[in-house]
Amino acid sequence: MGGPPAGAGTLGELERRLGLSDAVTIGLGAMIGAGIFAALAPAARAAGSGLLLGLVLAAVVAYCNATSSARLAARYPASGGTYVYGRERLGDFWGHLAGWSFVVGKTASCAAMALTVGSYVWPDQARAVAVAAVVALTAVNYAGVRKSALLTRVIVGVVLAVLAAVAVAAFTSGAPDAGRLVIGDDATAGGVLQAAGLLFFAFAGYARIATLGEEVRDPARTIPRAVPIALGITLAVYAVIAVAALTVLGPERLSDADAPLSDVVRAAGAEWLVPVVTAGAAVAALGSLLALILGVSRTTLAMARDRHLPHALAAVHPRFKVPHRAELAVGAVVAVVAATADLRGAIGFSSFGVLVYYAVANAAARTLTPDEGRPARLVPALGLAGCLVLAFALPLTSVVPGAAVLAAGAAAFAIRRAVAARRP
């Protein structure tokens, strides 16, 4: 019997091309994206003057998740992230549920980022621009993960430069008022939790490093170093920008802002920066979309290898060494969602799915032994509790459809098991 046709791909291994700086850059590209340009206003609407408390809470949960994910990724350096960890540590069902949550939730994230690009670049044709962005970045990922890492490095540099310009303009003007950082009666526990859930959406990109475990050189050493570095840089950037926005606009004006960072530079008297901020937001969303498509396709590859998704999606391109069928399938689904979905609904739906995904990661990390690099017991326990609390603190319009999709994933697993059991 002959081998597969030329160009059909193989069900083989991916190539380890990424070093520490590449892994950190991909994590930054996923985290320092459109979230910081868009999430501050809805978070301020939920938490009011308690916005910074929400940011701190989101960062604590993100740190626990990052630590658990890094230890697990070092132990299981294969594509798939928590899908693999849940399967290996908790059983097939939990792995399937984690993978299902990630693929569905992050597909919604991809659509949200694509729509963000469209709303900044050409608001009247936002959906058309979103679809074009998905097609273009799917083609970049298809050409190879190394090229994706290089493009992400450029995008991260541009976005950091824009955010630095916003911070300098804000803090060197006469607009900041430290009194606006004081927590008032408008801040409630429920509002702070909801804000943390919304802001967590902007932190969640460190999983991209773990899902690329099969393409990282020396993963047992590289991944545990890359995850906290990327998360620490992101937290520092977000804290500076959040303080700038609060001190310049105050929680009430910030909560009403459609483009909060543009409003910050206007209030600071730097009107000339508004087009720069607009361009930076579009570039940031493209960076997030690039990294998201990369991560979702790798989890799809891992689930297809185990037949939790169609096995044909497990092919690896013989030349480019990427899961080309998975990438094309993900790109096609995201393009359809971007052409039809609502931006706010996509973000809330994504947040719920991602928090469930990390809940499974923390539960899996709790089963590690000291010899396997288990983190301090408090870390995965706090991460698990934090994920569940933040997930169910989100608006009902996010929780109800999110829970319904999880139930559908569980039903799909049960049907697959039942069919397999009846086979000879």
C-alpha positions as CSV (number, residue, x, y, z in Angstrom):
1,M,0.0,0.0,0.0
2,G,1.2,3.5,-0.8
3,G,1.5,6.5,1.5
4,P,-0.8,9.4,1.5
5,P,-1.0,11.6,-1.6
6,A,1.4,14.4,-1.9
7,G,0.3,17.4,0.0
8,A,-2.3,15.4,2.0
9,G,-0.4,15.8,5.2
10,T,0.5,13.2,7.8
11,L,-0.8,12.3,11.3
12,G,2.7,12.9,12.6
13,E,4.4,15.2,15.0
14,L,4.8,19.0,14.8
15,E,8.2,20.5,14.6
16,R,9.8,22.2,17.7
17,R,10.8,25.6,16.3
18,L,9.9,28.1,19.1
19,G,12.4,29.3,21.8
20,L,11.7,31.3,25.0
21,S,11.4,34.7,23.3
22,D,9.0,33.3,20.7
23,A,6.8,31.7,23.3
24,V,6.7,34.9,25.4
25,T,5.9,36.9,22.3
26,I,3.0,34.7,21.4
27,G,1.7,34.9,24.9
28,L,2.0,38.7,24.9
29,G,0.3,38.8,21.4
30,A,-2.7,36.9,22.8
31,M,-2.9,39.0,26.0
32,I,-1.9,42.5,25.1
33,G,-4.6,42.8,22.5
34,A,-7.9,44.4,21.9
35,G,-9.0,43.6,25.5
36,I,-7.2,46.6,27.0
37,F,-8.7,48.9,24.4
38,A,-12.3,47.5,24.9
39,A,-12.7,45.8,28.3
40,L,-12.0,48.8,30.5
41,A,-15.4,50.5,29.8
42,P,-17.7,47.5,30.5
43,A,-15.6,46.6,33.6
44,A,-15.9,50.2,34.9
45,R,-19.7,50.0,34.3
46,A,-19.9,46.9,36.4
47,A,-17.4,47.8,39.2
48,G,-17.5,51.6,39.2
49,S,-14.7,52.9,41.4
50,G,-13.8,49.3,42.3
51,L,-12.3,48.7,38.8
52,L,-8.8,48.3,40.1
53,L,-10.0,45.7,42.6
54,G,-11.5,43.8,39.7
55,L,-8.2,44.0,37.8
56,V,-6.3,42.7,40.8
57,L,-8.8,39.8,41.3
58,A,-8.6,38.9,37.6
59,A,-4.8,39.0,37.9
60,V,-4.7,36.7,40.9
61,V,-6.9,34.1,39.2
62,A,-4.9,34.5,36.0
63,Y,-1.6,33.9,38.0
64,C,-3.0,30.7,39.6
65,N,-4.2,29.5,36.2
66,A,-0.9,30.4,34.6
67,T,1.1,28.5,37.3
68,S,-1.1,25.4,37.0
69,S,-0.9,25.5,33.2
70,A,2.8,26.0,33.1
71,R,3.5,23.0,35.5
72,L,1.1,20.8,33.5
73,A,2.6,21.9,30.1
74,A,6.1,21.1,31.3
75,R,4.8,17.6,32.3
76,Y,2.8,17.1,29.0
77,P,4.5,19.1,26.3
78,A,2.0,18.3,23.5
79,S,-0.5,20.3,21.5
80,G,-3.9,20.6,23.2
81,G,-3.3,22.4,26.5
82,T,-5.9,21.6,29.2
83,Y,-7.6,19.1,26.8
84,V,-4.5,16.9,27.3
85,Y,-4.0,17.7,31.0
86,G,-7.7,16.9,31.8
87,R,-7.6,13.7,29.9
88,E,-4.3,12.5,31.5
89,R,-5.0,13.6,35.1
90,L,-8.8,13.4,35.4
91,G,-10.1,11.2,32.7
92,D,-11.4,11.3,29.1
93,F,-14.6,13.2,30.0
94,W,-12.9,16.1,31.7
95,G,-10.3,16.4,28.9
96,H,-13.1,16.4,26.3
97,L,-15.1,19.0,28.3
98,A,-12.0,21.3,28.6
99,G,-11.2,20.9,24.9
100,W,-14.8,21.6,24.0
101,S,-14.9,24.7,26.2
102,F,-11.7,26.0,24.7
103,V,-12.5,25.4,21.0
104,V,-16.1,26.8,21.3
105,G,-15.2,29.7,23.6
106,K,-12.1,30.8,21.7
107,T,-13.9,30.5,18.4
108,A,-16.2,33.2,19.8
109,S,-13.1,35.1,20.9
110,C,-11.7,35.0,17.4
111,A,-15.0,36.4,16.0
112,A,-15.0,39.1,18.7
113,M,-11.4,40.2,17.8
114,A,-12.2,40.1,14.1
115,L,-15.2,42.3,14.6
116,T,-13.1,44.7,16.7
117,V,-10.8,45.1,13.8
118,G,-13.7,45.9,11.5
119,S,-15.3,48.4,13.9
120,Y,-12.0,50.4,14.1
121,V,-10.9,50.1,10.5
122,W,-14.2,50.6,8.6
123,P,-17.2,50.8,10.9
124,D,-19.8,50.8,8.1
125,Q,-18.4,47.5,6.7
126,A,-17.2,46.0,10.0
127,R,-18.4,42.4,9.2
128,A,-16.7,42.4,5.7
129,V,-13.5,43.6,7.2
130,A,-13.7,41.0,10.0
131,V,-14.1,38.2,7.5
132,A,-11.2,39.5,5.4
133,A,-9.0,39.6,8.5
134,V,-9.8,36.0,9.4
135,V,-9.0,34.8,5.9
136,A,-5.7,36.8,5.9
137,L,-4.5,35.6,9.3
138,T,-5.5,32.0,8.6
139,A,-3.2,32.1,5.6
140,V,-0.4,33.4,7.7
141,N,-0.8,30.6,10.2
142,Y,-1.0,28.1,7.4
143,A,2.4,29.2,6.2
144,G,4.0,28.1,9.4
145,V,4.1,28.8,13.2
146,R,7.6,30.5,13.0
147,K,6.2,33.1,10.6
148,S,3.3,33.6,12.9
149,A,5.7,34.2,15.8
150,L,7.7,36.8,13.8
151,L,4.5,38.7,12.8
152,T,3.3,38.6,16.4
153,R,6.6,40.1,17.6
154,V,6.0,43.1,15.3
155,I,2.4,43.5,16.4
156,V,3.3,43.4,20.1
157,G,5.9,46.1,19.6
158,V,3.4,48.4,17.9
159,V,0.8,47.9,20.5
160,L,3.2,48.5,23.4
161,A,4.4,51.7,21.8
162,V,0.8,53.0,21.4
163,L,0.0,52.1,25.0
164,A,3.2,53.8,26.2
165,A,2.2,56.9,24.3
166,V,-1.3,56.9,25.9
167,A,0.3,56.6,29.4
168,V,2.8,59.4,28.8
169,A,0.2,61.7,27.4
170,A,-2.1,61.0,30.4
171,F,0.4,61.3,33.2
172,T,2.3,64.4,31.8
173,S,-0.9,66.4,31.4
174,G,-2.9,68.3,34.0
175,A,-5.8,65.9,33.7
176,P,-5.0,63.1,36.2
177,D,-6.6,63.3,39.7
178,A,-5.5,60.7,42.2
179,G,-8.7,61.2,44.1
180,R,-10.5,59.3,41.4
181,L,-8.8,56.1,42.5
182,V,-10.6,56.2,45.9
183,I,-13.2,53.4,46.1
184,G,-16.7,54.8,46.7
185,D,-20.2,53.5,47.5
186,D,-20.8,52.6,43.8
187,A,-18.4,49.6,44.1
188,T,-20.2,46.4,45.1
189,A,-18.9,42.8,45.6
190,G,-21.0,41.6,42.7
191,G,-19.9,44.4,40.4
192,V,-16.2,43.8,41.2
193,L,-16.6,40.0,40.5
194,Q,-18.3,40.8,37.2
195,A,-15.6,43.3,36.3
196,A,-13.0,40.7,37.1
197,G,-14.7,38.2,34.8
198,L,-14.7,40.7,32.0
199,L,-11.1,41.8,32.5
200,F,-10.0,38.1,32.7
201,F,-11.0,37.9,29.0
202,A,-8.0,40.2,28.3
203,F,-5.6,38.1,30.4
204,A,-6.4,34.6,29.1
205,G,-3.9,34.5,26.3
206,Y,-1.1,32.7,28.2
207,A,-2.8,29.4,27.4
208,R,-1.5,29.9,23.8
209,I,2.0,29.1,25.1
210,A,0.7,25.8,26.6
211,T,-1.3,24.8,23.6
212,L,1.9,25.2,21.5
213,G,3.8,22.7,23.7
214,E,4.6,20.4,20.9
215,E,6.3,23.2,18.9
216,V,8.4,24.6,21.8
217,R,12.1,23.7,22.2
218,D,12.9,22.2,25.6
219,P,9.3,22.6,26.8
220,A,9.9,21.4,30.3
221,R,12.2,24.4,30.9
222,T,10.8,27.0,28.4
223,I,7.1,26.9,29.1
224,P,7.3,27.4,32.9
225,R,9.6,30.4,32.3
226,A,7.6,31.9,29.4
227,V,4.1,31.9,31.1
228,P,4.9,34.0,34.2
229,I,7.1,36.4,32.1
230,A,4.3,37.0,29.6
231,L,1.7,37.3,32.4
232,G,3.9,39.7,34.5
233,I,4.5,42.0,31.6
234,T,0.8,42.1,30.7
235,L,-0.3,42.8,34.3
236,A,2.2,45.7,34.5
237,V,0.9,47.2,31.2
238,Y,-2.8,46.8,32.2
239,A,-2.2,48.3,35.6
240,V,-0.6,51.4,34.2
241,I,-3.3,51.9,31.6
242,A,-6.1,51.3,34.0
243,V,-4.7,53.9,36.5
244,A,-4.2,56.4,33.7
245,A,-7.8,55.9,32.5
246,L,-9.3,56.2,36.0
247,T,-7.3,59.2,37.1
248,V,-8.0,61.1,33.8
249,L,-11.6,60.2,33.2
250,G,-12.9,58.9,36.5
251,P,-15.1,55.7,36.8
252,E,-18.3,57.4,35.6
253,R,-16.9,58.9,32.3
254,L,-14.8,55.7,31.7
255,S,-17.9,53.5,32.0
256,D,-19.7,55.6,29.3
257,A,-16.8,55.6,26.9
258,D,-17.2,53.8,23.6
259,A,-13.4,54.1,22.9
260,P,-11.9,54.6,26.4
261,L,-8.3,55.1,25.4
262,S,-9.2,57.6,22.7
263,D,-11.2,59.5,25.3
264,V,-8.2,59.4,27.7
265,V,-5.9,61.1,25.2
266,R,-8.6,63.7,24.2
267,A,-9.1,64.6,27.9
268,A,-5.3,64.9,28.3
269,G,-5.2,67.4,25.4
270,A,-3.4,65.1,23.0
271,E,-6.0,65.0,20.2
272,W,-3.3,64.2,17.7
273,L,-2.9,60.8,19.3
274,V,-6.5,59.7,18.6
275,P,-5.8,58.2,15.1
276,V,-2.7,56.5,16.6
277,V,-4.8,54.9,19.3
278,T,-7.4,53.8,16.7
279,A,-4.7,52.2,14.6
280,G,-3.2,50.6,17.7
281,A,-6.5,49.1,18.6
282,A,-6.9,47.6,15.2
283,V,-3.4,46.2,15.2
284,A,-3.9,44.8,18.8
285,A,-7.1,43.0,17.7
286,L,-5.2,41.5,14.7
287,G,-2.5,40.3,17.1
288,S,-5.0,38.6,19.3
289,L,-6.8,37.1,16.4
290,L,-3.5,35.7,15.0
291,A,-2.6,34.0,18.3
292,L,-6.2,32.8,18.9
293,I,-6.5,31.0,15.6
294,L,-3.1,29.5,16.3
295,G,-4.2,28.1,19.7
296,V,-7.7,26.9,18.7
297,S,-6.3,25.0,15.7
298,R,-3.8,23.2,18.0
299,T,-6.5,22.1,20.4
300,T,-8.6,21.0,17.4
301,L,-5.6,18.9,16.2
302,A,-5.2,17.2,19.6
303,M,-8.9,16.4,19.9
304,A,-9.0,15.1,16.3
305,R,-6.1,12.8,17.1
306,D,-8.2,11.2,19.8
307,R,-11.3,11.3,17.6
308,H,-13.2,13.7,19.8
309,L,-13.4,15.7,16.6
310,P,-13.3,14.4,13.0
311,H,-10.0,12.5,12.6
312,A,-9.3,14.1,9.2
313,L,-8.5,17.3,11.1
314,A,-5.4,15.6,12.7
315,A,-3.3,16.0,9.5
316,V,0.0,17.9,9.7
317,H,1.2,19.5,6.5
318,P,4.4,17.7,5.2
319,R,6.0,21.0,4.2
320,F,4.8,23.7,6.6
321,K,4.6,21.3,9.6
322,V,1.3,22.9,10.7
323,P,-2.2,21.3,11.3
324,H,-3.4,22.7,8.1
325,R,-6.8,21.1,8.0
326,A,-7.6,22.2,11.5
327,E,-6.5,25.7,10.7
328,L,-8.7,25.9,7.6
329,A,-11.7,24.5,9.5
330,V,-11.3,26.9,12.4
331,G,-10.8,29.8,10.0
332,A,-14.0,28.9,8.1
333,V,-16.1,28.6,11.2
334,V,-14.7,31.9,12.6
335,A,-15.4,33.7,9.3
336,V,-19.1,32.5,9.5
337,V,-19.5,33.6,13.1
338,A,-17.8,37.0,12.4
339,A,-20.3,37.6,9.6
340,T,-23.3,36.9,11.8
341,A,-22.5,37.3,15.5
342,D,-23.0,40.1,18.0
343,L,-19.7,41.5,19.5
344,R,-20.8,41.7,23.1
345,G,-22.4,38.3,23.1
346,A,-19.3,36.8,21.6
347,I,-17.1,38.3,24.4
348,G,-19.4,37.1,27.3
349,F,-19.8,33.7,25.8
350,S,-16.0,33.3,25.3
351,S,-15.3,34.4,28.9
352,F,-17.6,31.7,30.3
353,G,-16.0,28.9,28.2
354,V,-12.4,30.0,29.0
355,L,-13.1,30.1,32.7
356,V,-14.5,26.6,32.6
357,Y,-11.4,25.5,30.6
358,Y,-9.1,26.9,33.3
359,A,-11.2,25.4,36.1
360,V,-10.3,21.9,34.6
361,A,-6.6,23.0,34.4
362,N,-6.5,23.8,38.1
363,A,-8.3,20.6,39.0
364,A,-5.8,18.6,37.0
365,A,-2.8,20.5,38.6
366,R,-4.1,19.5,42.0
367,T,-3.4,15.8,41.1
368,L,0.3,16.4,40.4
369,T,2.8,15.0,42.9
370,P,5.8,16.9,44.2
371,D,8.1,14.8,41.9
372,E,5.9,15.9,39.0
373,G,6.4,19.6,39.8
374,R,3.1,20.3,41.7
375,P,2.6,23.9,42.6
376,A,1.8,25.0,46.1
377,R,-1.5,23.4,47.0
378,L,-3.2,26.8,47.5
379,V,-2.5,27.9,43.9
380,P,-4.7,25.3,42.0
381,A,-7.3,25.4,44.8
382,L,-7.6,29.2,44.6
383,G,-7.5,29.1,40.8
384,L,-10.3,26.5,40.6
385,A,-12.6,28.4,43.0
386,G,-11.8,31.7,41.3
387,C,-12.6,30.4,37.8
388,L,-16.0,29.0,38.9
389,V,-17.0,32.2,40.9
390,L,-16.0,34.5,38.0
391,A,-17.8,32.3,35.4
392,F,-21.1,32.4,37.3
393,A,-20.7,36.1,38.2
394,L,-21.0,37.0,34.5
395,P,-24.3,38.2,33.1
396,L,-27.0,35.6,32.7
397,T,-26.9,36.3,28.9
398,S,-23.4,34.7,29.0
399,V,-23.9,32.0,31.6
400,V,-27.1,30.4,30.2
401,P,-25.9,29.9,26.6
402,G,-22.4,28.9,27.9
403,A,-23.9,26.3,30.2
404,A,-26.1,25.0,27.3
405,V,-23.1,24.6,25.1
406,L,-21.2,22.7,27.8
407,A,-24.2,20.4,28.2
408,A,-24.2,19.8,24.4
409,G,-20.5,18.9,24.6
410,A,-21.1,16.5,27.5
411,A,-24.0,14.9,25.4
412,A,-21.7,14.5,22.4
413,F,-19.2,12.7,24.6
414,A,-21.8,10.3,26.0
415,I,-23.2,9.6,22.5
416,R,-19.6,8.9,21.2
417,R,-19.0,6.5,24.1
418,A,-22.3,4.7,23.6
419,V,-21.6,4.2,19.9
420,A,-18.1,2.9,20.6
421,A,-19.4,0.5,23.2
422,R,-21.7,-1.1,20.6
423,R,-19.0,-1.8,18.1
424,P,-17.6,-5.3,17.9
